[in-house]
Amino acid sequence: MAACSIPCASRWDCPPPDARLQLADNSPIWGKRMDNLLIVTTGGTIDKVYFDAKSDYQVGEPQIGRMLQELGVAFRFHVIPLLRKDSLHISDDDRDLVARTIEAQPGRHVLVTHGTDTMVDTARVLTRI
């Protein structure tokens, strides 16, 4: 196996040898510093509030901002609470809204919180960005 040519602080932050991840300008993702993260929330389990043991729930306020603050992350982040839906209820119009919202933002580091049931459907729409 060839030696890695990317300078890494530890073996844990080095990419796997077969990594081919690149940014839009074809530069590698590895070694880039993220100063600001855009977070678009759509709901899903991360934001569910359960009322009883029978799984009665509602999708509440986004939790990701509070979690990152409690973790003391070393980067700025901005949360856009776009939807409050179980992913089974996210429509094609909702997916288009997520894509348009991300496209309208200046940053390139984006995290979308999303339930697992239809995550792949939304990801397919986001490939146009």
Salt bridges, closest charged atoms under 4 A:
ASP35 OD1 - ARG33 NE 2.95
GLU61 OE2 - ARG84 NH2 2.14
GLU70 OE2 - ARG66 NH1 2.99
ASP86 OD2 - LYS48 NZ 2.78
ASP92 OD1 - ARG95 NH1 3.38
ASP94 OD2 - LYS85 NZ 2.55
ASP96 OD2 - ARG100 NE 2.83
ASP96 OD1 - ARG128 NH1 2.91
GLU103 OE1 - ARG128 NH2 3.71
ASP121 OD2 - ARG95 NH2 3.83
ASP121 OD1 - ARG124 NH1 3.29
